[in-house]
Amino acid sequence: MTSETIKRLLNEAFSPQILEIIDHSAAHASHAGAKSGGGHYHVKIVADAFDGKSLVQRHQLIYKALGDMMKQEIHALGINALSPSEETKGIH
């Protein structure tokens, strides 16, 4: 299952304090991209690795951790990547 693979890869790469993955694939079943494969997911991740990193750098780290999944298994990925201090301040 793709959600479980995403979870495993992100846990291995970041050892996050919080990791939430929402699969929105069913809501996009009629979407043009659904025919070519790949699901729609949203990830909320809180990890020390994002401290001091820009939004672009955080996304790049996640894309790198997911590797080839971004080419086929994942069609769309929403990302909310925070450092622990941002999470405790309520920054989203």
Gaussian input, Z-matrix of N, CA and C with variables (Angstrom, degrees):
# hf/3-21g

backbone

0 1
 N
 C     1     B1
 C     2     B2     1     A1
 N     3     B3     2     A2     1     D1
 C     4     B4     3     A3     2     D2
 C     5     B5     4     A4     3     D3
 N     6     B6     5     A5     4     D4
 C     7     B7     6     A6     5     D5
 C     8     B8     7     A7     6     D6
 N     9     B9     8     A8     7     D7
 C    10    B10     9     A9     8     D8
 C    11    B11    10    A10     9     D9
 N    12    B12    11    A11    10    D10
 C    13    B13    12    A12    11    D11
 C    14    B14    13    A13    12    D12
 N    15    B15    14    A14    13    D13
 C    16    B16    15    A15    14    D14
 C    17    B17    16    A16    15    D15
 N    18    B18    17    A17    16    D16
 C    19    B19    18    A18    17    D17
 C    20    B20    19    A19    18    D18
 N    21    B21    20    A20    19    D19
 C    22    B22    21    A21    20    D20
 C    23    B23    22    A22    21    D21
 N    24    B24    23    A23    22    D22
 C    25    B25    24    A24    23    D23
 C    26    B26    25    A25    24    D24
 N    27    B27    26    A26    25    D25
 C    28    B28    27    A27    26    D26
 C    29    B29    28    A28    27    D27
 N    30    B30    29    A29    28    D28
 C    31    B31    30    A30    29    D29
 C    32    B32    31    A31    30    D30
 N    33    B33    32    A32    31    D31
 C    34    B34    33    A33    32    D32
 C    35    B35    34    A34    33    D33
 N    36    B36    35    A35    34    D34
 C    37    B37    36    A36    35    D35
 C    38    B38    37    A37    36    D36
 N    39    B39    38    A38    37    D37
 C    40    B40    39    A39    38    D38
 C    41    B41    40    A40    39    D39
 N    42    B42    41    A41    40    D40
 C    43    B43    42    A42    41    D41
 C    44    B44    43    A43    42    D42
 N    45    B45    44    A44    43    D43
 C    46    B46    45    A45    44    D44
 C    47    B47    46    A46    45    D45
 N    48    B48    47    A47    46    D46
 C    49    B49    48    A48    47    D47
 C    50    B50    49    A49    48    D48
 N    51    B51    50    A50    49    D49
 C    52    B52    51    A51    50    D50
 C    53    B53    52    A52    51    D51
 N    54    B54    53    A53    52    D52
 C    55    B55    54    A54    53    D53
 C    56    B56    55    A55    54    D54
 N    57    B57    56    A56    55    D55
 C    58    B58    57    A57    56    D56
 C    59    B59    58    A58    57    D57
 N    60    B60    59    A59    58    D58
 C    61    B61    60    A60    59    D59
 C    62    B62    61    A61    60    D60
 N    63    B63    62    A62    61    D61
 C    64    B64    63    A63    62    D62
 C    65    B65    64    A64    63    D63
 N    66    B66    65    A65    64    D64
 C    67    B67    66    A66    65    D65
 C    68    B68    67    A67    66    D66
 N    69    B69    68    A68    67    D67
 C    70    B70    69    A69    68    D68
 C    71    B71    70    A70    69    D69
 N    72    B72    71    A71    70    D70
 C    73    B73    72    A72    71    D71
 C    74    B74    73    A73    72    D72
 N    75    B75    74    A74    73    D73
 C    76    B76    75    A75    74    D74
 C    77    B77    76    A76    75    D75
 N    78    B78    77    A77    76    D76
 C    79    B79    78    A78    77    D77
 C    80    B80    79    A79    78    D78
 N    81    B81    80    A80    79    D79
 C    82    B82    81    A81    80    D80
 C    83    B83    82    A82    81    D81
 N    84    B84    83    A83    82    D82
 C    85    B85    84    A84    83    D83
 C    86    B86    85    A85    84    D84
 N    87    B87    86    A86    85    D85
 C    88    B88    87    A87    86    D86
 C    89    B89    88    A88    87    D87
 N    90    B90    89    A89    88    D88
 C    91    B91    90    A90    89    D89
 C    92    B92    91    A91    90    D90
 N    93    B93    92    A92    91    D91
 C    94    B94    93    A93    92    D92
 C    95    B95    94    A94    93    D93
 N    96    B96    95    A95    94    D94
 C    97    B97    96    A96    95    D95
 C    98    B98    97    A97    96    D96
 N    99    B99    98    A98    97    D97
 C   100   B100    99    A99    98    D98
 C   101   B101   100   A100    99    D99
 N   102   B102   101   A101   100   D100
 C   103   B103   102   A102   101   D101
 C   104   B104   103   A103   102   D102
 N   105   B105   104   A104   103   D103
 C   106   B106   105   A105   104   D104
 C   107   B107   106   A106   105   D105
 N   108   B108   107   A107   106   D106
 C   109   B109   108   A108   107   D107
 C   110   B110   109   A109   108   D108
 N   111   B111   110   A110   109   D109
 C   112   B112   111   A111   110   D110
 C   113   B113   112   A112   111   D111
 N   114   B114   113   A113   112   D112
 C   115   B115   114   A114   113   D113
 C   116   B116   115   A115   114   D114
 N   117   B117   116   A116   115   D115
 C   118   B118   117   A117   116   D116
 C   119   B119   118   A118   117   D117
 N   120   B120   119   A119   118   D118
 C   121   B121   120   A120   119   D119
 C   122   B122   121   A121   120   D120
 N   123   B123   122   A122   121   D121
 C   124   B124   123   A123   122   D122
 C   125   B125   124   A124   123   D123
 N   126   B126   125   A125   124   D124
 C   127   B127   126   A126   125   D125
 C   128   B128   127   A127   126   D126
 N   129   B129   128   A128   127   D127
 C   130   B130   129   A129   128   D128
 C   131   B131   130   A130   129   D129
 N   132   B132   131   A131   130   D130
 C   133   B133   132   A132   131   D131
 C   134   B134   133   A133   132   D132
 N   135   B135   134   A134   133   D133
 C   136   B136   135   A135   134   D134
 C   137   B137   136   A136   135   D135
 N   138   B138   137   A137   136   D136
 C   139   B139   138   A138   137   D137
 C   140   B140   139   A139   138   D138
 N   141   B141   140   A140   139   D139
 C   142   B142   141   A141   140   D140
 C   143   B143   142   A142   141   D141
 N   144   B144   143   A143   142   D142
 C   145   B145   144   A144   143   D143
 C   146   B146   145   A145   144   D144
 N   147   B147   146   A146   145   D145
 C   148   B148   147   A147   146   D146
 C   149   B149   148   A148   147   D147
 N   150   B150   149   A149   148   D148
 C   151   B151   150   A150   149   D149
 C   152   B152   151   A151   150   D150
 N   153   B153   152   A152   151   D151
 C   154   B154   153   A153   152   D152
 C   155   B155   154   A154   153   D153
 N   156   B156   155   A155   154   D154
 C   157   B157   156   A156   155   D155
 C   158   B158   157   A157   156   D156
 N   159   B159   158   A158   157   D157
 C   160   B160   159   A159   158   D158
 C   161   B161   160   A160   159   D159
 N   162   B162   161   A161   160   D160
 C   163   B163   162   A162   161   D161
 C   164   B164   163   A163   162   D162
 N   165   B165   164   A164   163   D163
 C   166   B166   165   A165   164   D164
 C   167   B167   166   A166   165   D165
 N   168   B168   167   A167   166   D166
 C   169   B169   168   A168   167   D167
 C   170   B170   169   A169   168   D168
 N   171   B171   170   A170   169   D169
 C   172   B172   171   A171   170   D170
 C   173   B173   172   A172   171   D171
 N   174   B174   173   A173   172   D172
 C   175   B175   174   A174   173   D173
 C   176   B176   175   A175   174   D174
 N   177   B177   176   A176   175   D175
 C   178   B178   177   A177   176   D176
 C   179   B179   178   A178   177   D177
 N   180   B180   179   A179   178   D178
 C   181   B181   180   A180   179   D179
 C   182   B182   181   A181   180   D180
 N   183   B183   182   A182   181   D181
 C   184   B184   183   A183   182   D182
 C   185   B185   184   A184   183   D183
 N   186   B186   185   A185   184   D184
 C   187   B187   186   A186   185   D185
 C   188   B188   187   A187   186   D186
 N   189   B189   188   A188   187   D187
 C   190   B190   189   A189   188   D188
 C   191   B191   190   A190   189   D189
 N   192   B192   191   A191   190   D190
 C   193   B193   192   A192   191   D191
 C   194   B194   193   A193   192   D192
 N   195   B195   194   A194   193   D193
 C   196   B196   195   A195   194   D194
 C   197   B197   196   A196   195   D195
 N   198   B198   197   A197   196   D196
 C   199   B199   198   A198   197   D197
 C   200   B200   199   A199   198   D198
 N   201   B201   200   A200   199   D199
 C   202   B202   201   A201   200   D200
 C   203   B203   202   A202   201   D201
 N   204   B204   203   A203   202   D202
 C   205   B205   204   A204   203   D203
 C   206   B206   205   A205   204   D204
 N   207   B207   206   A206   205   D205
 C   208   B208   207   A207   206   D206
 C   209   B209   208   A208   207   D207
 N   210   B210   209   A209   208   D208
 C   211   B211   210   A210   209   D209
 C   212   B212   211   A211   210   D210
 N   213   B213   212   A212   211   D211
 C   214   B214   213   A213   212   D212
 C   215   B215   214   A214   213   D213
 N   216   B216   215   A215   214   D214
 C   217   B217   216   A216   215   D215
 C   218   B218   217   A217   216   D216
 N   219   B219   218   A218   217   D217
 C   220   B220   219   A219   218   D218
 C   221   B221   220   A220   219   D219
 N   222   B222   221   A221   220   D220
 C   223   B223   222   A222   221   D221
 C   224   B224   223   A223   222   D222
 N   225   B225   224   A224   223   D223
 C   226   B226   225   A225   224   D224
 C   227   B227   226   A226   225   D225
 N   228   B228   227   A227   226   D226
 C   229   B229   228   A228   227   D227
 C   230   B230   229   A229   228   D228
 N   231   B231   230   A230   229   D229
 C   232   B232   231   A231   230   D230
 C   233   B233   232   A232   231   D231
 N   234   B234   233   A233   232   D232
 C   235   B235   234   A234   233   D233
 C   236   B236   235   A235   234   D234
 N   237   B237   236   A236   235   D235
 C   238   B238   237   A237   236   D236
 C   239   B239   238   A238   237   D237
 N   240   B240   239   A239   238   D238
 C   241   B241   240   A240   239   D239
 C   242   B242   241   A241   240   D240
 N   243   B243   242   A242   241   D241
 C   244   B244   243   A243   242   D242
 C   245   B245   244   A244   243   D243
 N   246   B246   245   A245   244   D244
 C   247   B247   246   A246   245   D245
 C   248   B248   247   A247   246   D246
 N   249   B249   248   A248   247   D247
 C   250   B250   249   A249   248   D248
 C   251   B251   250   A250   249   D249
 N   252   B252   251   A251   250   D250
 C   253   B253   252   A252   251   D251
 C   254   B254   253   A253   252   D252
 N   255   B255   254   A254   253   D253
 C   256   B256   255   A255   254   D254
 C   257   B257   256   A256   255   D255
 N   258   B258   257   A257   256   D256
 C   259   B259   258   A258   257   D257
 C   260   B260   259   A259   258   D258
 N   261   B261   260   A260   259   D259
 C   262   B262   261   A261   260   D260
 C   263   B263   262   A262   261   D261
 N   264   B264   263   A263   262   D262
 C   265   B265   264   A264   263   D263
 C   266   B266   265   A265   264   D264
 N   267   B267   266   A266   265   D265
 C   268   B268   267   A267   266   D266
 C   269   B269   268   A268   267   D267
 N   270   B270   269   A269   268   D268
 C   271   B271   270   A270   269   D269
 C   272   B272   271   A271   270   D270
 N   273   B273   272   A272   271   D271
 C   274   B274   273   A273   272   D272
 C   275   B275   274   A274   273   D273

   B1=1.4508
   B2=1.5276
   B3=1.3092
   B4=1.4623
   B5=1.5224
   B6=1.3259
   B7=1.4733
   B8=1.5220
   B9=1.3166
   B10=1.4660
   B11=1.5241
   B12=1.3075
   B13=1.4649
   B14=1.5278
   B15=1.3358
   B16=1.4667
   B17=1.5226
   B18=1.3199
   B19=1.4598
   B20=1.5301
   B21=1.3221
   B22=1.4622
   B23=1.5313
   B24=1.3240
   B25=1.4662
   B26=1.5253
   B27=1.3275
   B28=1.4669
   B29=1.5191
   B30=1.3324
   B31=1.4661
   B32=1.5254
   B33=1.3263
   B34=1.4712
   B35=1.5286
   B36=1.3217
   B37=1.4642
   B38=1.5220
   B39=1.3396
   B40=1.4665
   B41=1.5270
   B42=1.3168
   B43=1.4698
   B44=1.5318
   B45=1.3248
   B46=1.4679
   B47=1.5245
   B48=1.3271
   B49=1.4540
   B50=1.5315
   B51=1.3238
   B52=1.4631
   B53=1.5241
   B54=1.3205
   B55=1.4592
   B56=1.5172
   B57=1.3121
   B58=1.4607
   B59=1.5170
   B60=1.3165
   B61=1.4615
   B62=1.5183
   B63=1.3126
   B64=1.4602
   B65=1.5213
   B66=1.3286
   B67=1.4586
   B68=1.5302
   B69=1.3255
   B70=1.4700
   B71=1.5241
   B72=1.3107
   B73=1.4606
   B74=1.5207
   B75=1.3170
   B76=1.4698
   B77=1.5191
   B78=1.3095
   B79=1.4680
   B80=1.5219
   B81=1.3176
   B82=1.4620
   B83=1.5274
   B84=1.3229
   B85=1.4682
   B86=1.5231
   B87=1.3264
   B88=1.4659
   B89=1.5321
   B90=1.3102
   B91=1.4613
   B92=1.5322
   B93=1.3143
   B94=1.4676
   B95=1.5195
   B96=1.3098
   B97=1.4543
   B98=1.5128
   B99=1.3324
   B100=1.4550
   B101=1.5194
   B102=1.3182
   B103=1.4662
   B104=1.5228
   B105=1.3179
   B106=1.4642
   B107=1.5232
   B108=1.3179
   B109=1.4577
   B110=1.5129
   B111=1.2848
   B112=1.4583
   B113=1.5027
   B114=1.3158
   B115=1.4498
   B116=1.5107
   B117=1.3277
   B118=1.4600
   B119=1.5247
   B120=1.3250
   B121=1.4574
   B122=1.5268
   B123=1.3356
   B124=1.4616
   B125=1.5224
   B126=1.3232
   B127=1.4620
   B128=1.5194
   B129=1.3294
   B130=1.4642
   B131=1.5165
   B132=1.3227
   B133=1.4572
   B134=1.5281
   B135=1.3183
   B136=1.4612
   B137=1.5242
   B138=1.3363
   B139=1.4631
   B140=1.5257
   B141=1.3223
   B142=1.4711
   B143=1.5213
   B144=1.3197
   B145=1.4696
   B146=1.5232
   B147=1.3333
   B148=1.4605
   B149=1.5270
   B150=1.3116
   B151=1.4627
   B152=1.5278
   B153=1.3168
   B154=1.4620
   B155=1.5239
   B156=1.3217
   B157=1.4646
   B158=1.5317
   B159=1.3300
   B160=1.4658
   B161=1.5270
   B162=1.3151
   B163=1.4620
   B164=1.5291
   B165=1.3216
   B166=1.4665
   B167=1.5275
   B168=1.3162
   B169=1.4621
   B170=1.5273
   B171=1.3146
   B172=1.4671
   B173=1.5230
   B174=1.3280
   B175=1.4668
   B176=1.5259
   B177=1.3201
   B178=1.4626
   B179=1.5254
   B180=1.3245
   B181=1.4655
   B182=1.5257
   B183=1.3182
   B184=1.4652
   B185=1.5265
   B186=1.3340
   B187=1.4643
   B188=1.5275
   B189=1.3279
   B190=1.4598
   B191=1.5234
   B192=1.3337
   B193=1.4660
   B194=1.5314
   B195=1.3246
   B196=1.4620
   B197=1.5306
   B198=1.3114
   B199=1.4619
   B200=1.5195
   B201=1.3202
   B202=1.4616
   B203=1.5273
   B204=1.3154
   B205=1.4705
   B206=1.5263
   B207=1.3401
   B208=1.4631
   B209=1.5272
   B210=1.3221
   B211=1.4622
   B212=1.5242
   B213=1.3462
   B214=1.4552
   B215=1.5206
   B216=1.3178
   B217=1.4682
   B218=1.5234
   B219=1.3355
   B220=1.4663
   B221=1.5197
   B222=1.3309
   B223=1.4682
   B224=1.5290
   B225=1.3418
   B226=1.4622
   B227=1.5279
   B228=1.3321
   B229=1.4555
   B230=1.5233
   B231=1.3190
   B232=1.4598
   B233=1.5209
   B234=1.3068
   B235=1.4666
   B236=1.5239
   B237=1.3221
   B238=1.4539
   B239=1.5275
   B240=1.3315
   B241=1.4598
   B242=1.5231
   B243=1.3278
   B244=1.4551
   B245=1.5147
   B246=1.3315
   B247=1.4632
   B248=1.5330
   B249=1.3161
   B250=1.4661
   B251=1.5293
   B252=1.3293
   B253=1.4661
   B254=1.5282
   B255=1.3114
   B256=1.4643
   B257=1.5233
   B258=1.3219
   B259=1.4692
   B260=1.5117
   B261=1.3337
   B262=1.4655
   B263=1.5293
   B264=1.3355
   B265=1.4617
   B266=1.5215
   B267=1.3338
   B268=1.4543
   B269=1.5146
   B270=1.3258
   B271=1.4658
   B272=1.5300
   B273=1.3124
   B274=1.4828
   B275=1.4691
   A1=109.13
   A2=116.40
   A3=121.00
   A4=112.64
   A5=118.16
   A6=120.23
   A7=111.11
   A8=116.19
   A9=120.38
   A10=111.36
   A11=117.02
   A12=120.42
   A13=110.38
   A14=116.64
   A15=120.74
   A16=109.62
   A17=116.21
   A18=121.59
   A19=111.04
   A20=116.34
   A21=120.54
   A22=110.98
   A23=117.05
   A24=120.85
   A25=112.06
   A26=116.97
   A27=119.78
   A28=111.61
   A29=117.58
   A30=120.36
   A31=110.98
   A32=116.36
   A33=120.33
   A34=111.62
   A35=116.99
   A36=121.05
   A37=113.29
   A38=117.51
   A39=119.56
   A40=115.62
   A41=120.21
   A42=122.50
   A43=110.19
   A44=116.97
   A45=120.16
   A46=114.13
   A47=114.71
   A48=120.62
   A49=109.82
   A50=116.40
   A51=122.80
   A52=107.90
   A53=116.27
   A54=121.65
   A55=108.50
   A56=115.50
   A57=121.82
   A58=108.09
   A59=116.36
   A60=121.60
   A61=107.92
   A62=115.68
   A63=121.38
   A64=108.05
   A65=115.48
   A66=122.15
   A67=108.53
   A68=116.08
   A69=122.28
   A70=111.72
   A71=117.86
   A72=122.28
   A73=113.00
   A74=118.10
   A75=121.18
   A76=111.43
   A77=118.00
   A78=121.77
   A79=111.94
   A80=117.08
   A81=121.65
   A82=112.16
   A83=117.21
   A84=121.42
   A85=112.63
   A86=117.72
   A87=120.09
   A88=112.32
   A89=116.96
   A90=123.89
   A91=109.52
   A92=117.49
   A93=121.88
   A94=112.23
   A95=117.83
   A96=121.50
   A97=113.52
   A98=117.31
   A99=120.56
   A100=111.49
   A101=117.05
   A102=121.15
   A103=111.78
   A104=117.11
   A105=119.97
   A106=111.71
   A107=116.60
   A108=120.94
   A109=111.77
   A110=114.75
   A111=120.23
   A112=111.82
   A113=115.08
   A114=121.19
   A115=112.88
   A116=113.97
   A117=123.34
   A118=107.45
   A119=116.44
   A120=121.52
   A121=110.55
   A122=114.39
   A123=120.57
   A124=107.40
   A125=115.22
   A126=121.84
   A127=109.25
   A128=115.39
   A129=120.94
   A130=105.58
   A131=115.52
   A132=120.50
   A133=109.36
   A134=115.16
   A135=122.02
   A136=107.02
   A137=115.75
   A138=119.86
   A139=110.63
   A140=114.99
   A141=121.35
   A142=112.27
   A143=116.97
   A144=121.35
   A145=112.96
   A146=118.26
   A147=121.40
   A148=113.33
   A149=116.64
   A150=120.92
   A151=109.90
   A152=116.27
   A153=121.55
   A154=114.56
   A155=117.37
   A156=121.26
   A157=110.00
   A158=115.77
   A159=120.96
   A160=109.16
   A161=116.37
   A162=121.55
   A163=110.65
   A164=116.90
   A165=121.27
   A166=110.45
   A167=117.97
   A168=121.16
   A169=111.47
   A170=116.82
   A171=121.18
   A172=110.33
   A173=115.72
   A174=119.88
   A175=110.70
   A176=117.03
   A177=120.62
   A178=111.26
   A179=117.03
   A180=120.83
   A181=110.99
   A182=116.43
   A183=120.31
   A184=110.53
   A185=117.10
   A186=119.86
   A187=110.86
   A188=116.82
   A189=120.81
   A190=110.78
   A191=116.81
   A192=121.06
   A193=111.38
   A194=117.17
   A195=121.17
   A196=112.20
   A197=116.82
   A198=121.92
   A199=114.53
   A200=115.79
   A201=122.01
   A202=113.85
   A203=118.06
   A204=119.65
   A205=110.95
   A206=116.44
   A207=120.16
   A208=111.88
   A209=117.41
   A210=121.08
   A211=112.59
   A212=118.14
   A213=119.34
   A214=113.74
   A215=118.69
   A216=120.99
   A217=113.27
   A218=116.85
   A219=120.97
   A220=108.71
   A221=115.54
   A222=121.05
   A223=110.15
   A224=116.11
   A225=121.15
   A226=108.79
   A227=115.82
   A228=120.81
   A229=109.72
   A230=116.06
   A231=121.83
   A232=107.38
   A233=116.94
   A234=120.41
   A235=110.36
   A236=115.05
   A237=122.55
   A238=105.19
   A239=117.03
   A240=123.02
   A241=109.13
   A242=115.70
   A243=121.55
   A244=111.33
   A245=115.35
   A246=120.21
   A247=106.47
   A248=118.77
   A249=120.63
   A250=113.23
   A251=118.02
   A252=119.84
   A253=110.86
   A254=118.08
   A255=121.15
   A256=110.53
   A257=116.94
   A258=121.10
   A259=110.47
   A260=117.65
   A261=120.17
   A262=111.36
   A263=117.64
   A264=121.66
   A265=111.31
   A266=116.96
   A267=120.51
   A268=113.85
   A269=118.11
   A270=121.91
   A271=108.06
   A272=115.66
   A273=119.13
   A274=109.04
   D1=133.72
   D2=-174.32
   D3=-62.97
   D4=-41.40
   D5=179.85
   D6=-58.54
   D7=-40.80
   D8=179.92
   D9=-68.32
   D10=-36.36
   D11=177.96
   D12=-67.91
   D13=-42.95
   D14=176.03
   D15=-57.58
   D16=-47.01
   D17=-179.19
   D18=-60.06
   D19=-45.88
   D20=-179.09
   D21=-62.38
   D22=-47.52
   D23=-177.68
   D24=-63.97
   D25=-42.13
   D26=-179.73
   D27=-70.69
   D28=-36.36
   D29=175.08
   D30=-63.01
   D31=-43.00
   D32=179.70
   D33=-65.13
   D34=-39.44
   D35=-175.36
   D36=-78.08
   D37=-34.47
   D38=-169.05
   D39=-123.11
   D40=-14.17
   D41=-173.45
   D42=43.48
   D43=58.05
   D44=-173.09
   D45=-70.50
   D46=152.69
   D47=173.37
   D48=-75.00
   D49=-34.81
   D50=177.95
   D51=-133.86
   D52=135.51
   D53=174.23
   D54=-145.43
   D55=115.02
   D56=178.26
   D57=-124.20
   D58=132.06
   D59=179.15
   D60=-126.33
   D61=125.36
   D62=178.12
   D63=-115.29
   D64=127.91
   D65=179.33
   D66=-96.15
   D67=110.40
   D68=179.00
   D69=-100.26
   D70=12.82
   D71=-173.27
   D72=-57.35
   D73=-42.50
   D74=-177.43
   D75=-61.10
   D76=-33.03
   D77=-179.79
   D78=-72.23
   D79=-14.00
   D80=-177.17
   D81=-115.66
   D82=20.69
   D83=-175.44
   D84=-59.42
   D85=-31.73
   D86=-179.03
   D87=-92.19
   D88=-1.78
   D89=179.20
   D90=-63.18
   D91=142.52
   D92=-178.23
   D93=-54.89
   D94=-38.78
   D95=-178.64
   D96=-69.66
   D97=-20.09
   D98=-178.70
   D99=-64.36
   D100=-28.15
   D101=-179.38
   D102=-68.63
   D103=-30.06
   D104=-178.78
   D105=-87.48
   D106=-1.24
   D107=178.59
   D108=95.29
   D109=165.81
   D110=179.80
   D111=95.35
   D112=138.86
   D113=-177.83
   D114=-101.56
   D115=174.40
   D116=177.92
   D117=-110.16
   D118=123.87
   D119=-175.70
   D120=-134.71
   D121=155.59
   D122=170.99
   D123=-128.53
   D124=133.60
   D125=-177.96
   D126=-120.00
   D127=130.54
   D128=166.76
   D129=-114.01
   D130=123.30
   D131=-177.39
   D132=-137.06
   D133=133.46
   D134=177.02
   D135=-120.44
   D136=118.15
   D137=-176.52
   D138=-152.25
   D139=151.48
   D140=177.99
   D141=-59.60
   D142=-28.50
   D143=-176.93
   D144=-61.16
   D145=-19.78
   D146=-177.28
   D147=-91.76
   D148=-5.78
   D149=179.96
   D150=-63.08
   D151=124.94
   D152=178.11
   D153=79.41
   D154=3.59
   D155=-179.18
   D156=-98.61
   D157=146.69
   D158=175.69
   D159=-74.01
   D160=167.55
   D161=177.40
   D162=-57.76
   D163=-44.50
   D164=179.87
   D165=-62.65
   D166=-43.72
   D167=179.70
   D168=-63.10
   D169=-39.19
   D170=178.81
   D171=-62.94
   D172=-46.00
   D173=179.47
   D174=-63.42
   D175=-40.57
   D176=178.58
   D177=-61.39
   D178=-40.24
   D179=177.98
   D180=-62.52
   D181=-41.09
   D182=179.76
   D183=-68.52
   D184=-45.20
   D185=177.64
   D186=-58.29
   D187=-41.41
   D188=178.95
   D189=-62.68
   D190=-43.27
   D191=-179.93
   D192=-63.61
   D193=-34.93
   D194=-178.69
   D195=-83.65
   D196=-18.78
   D197=173.33
   D198=52.32
   D199=-127.92
   D200=-174.70
   D201=-66.19
   D202=-15.02
   D203=177.45
   D204=-58.86
   D205=-30.27
   D206=-178.99
   D207=-69.56
   D208=-14.42
   D209=-178.72
   D210=-88.22
   D211=-29.10
   D212=-175.67
   D213=-135.28
   D214=-54.05
   D215=-174.05
   D216=-70.00
   D217=-26.54
   D218=-177.97
   D219=-115.33
   D220=118.41
   D221=176.98
   D222=-90.84
   D223=-40.38
   D224=-179.76
   D225=-141.22
   D226=138.32
   D227=-178.50
   D228=-137.11
   D229=115.14
   D230=172.22
   D231=-89.44
   D232=137.37
   D233=-175.47
   D234=-129.69
   D235=129.63
   D236=170.03
   D237=-123.12
   D238=94.27
   D239=-175.95
   D240=-108.60
   D241=120.17
   D242=-175.78
   D243=-127.59
   D244=154.33
   D245=169.41
   D246=-83.81
   D247=160.44
   D248=178.81
   D249=-57.43
   D250=-36.65
   D251=-179.63
   D252=-68.68
   D253=-33.44
   D254=177.14
   D255=-68.87
   D256=-37.78
   D257=179.28
   D258=-64.71
   D259=-42.63
   D260=-178.24
   D261=-71.07
   D262=-23.59
   D263=176.91
   D264=-84.91
   D265=-7.80
   D266=-179.93
   D267=80.39
   D268=21.73
   D269=177.80
   D270=-80.24
   D271=126.51
   D272=179.81
   D273=-134.26

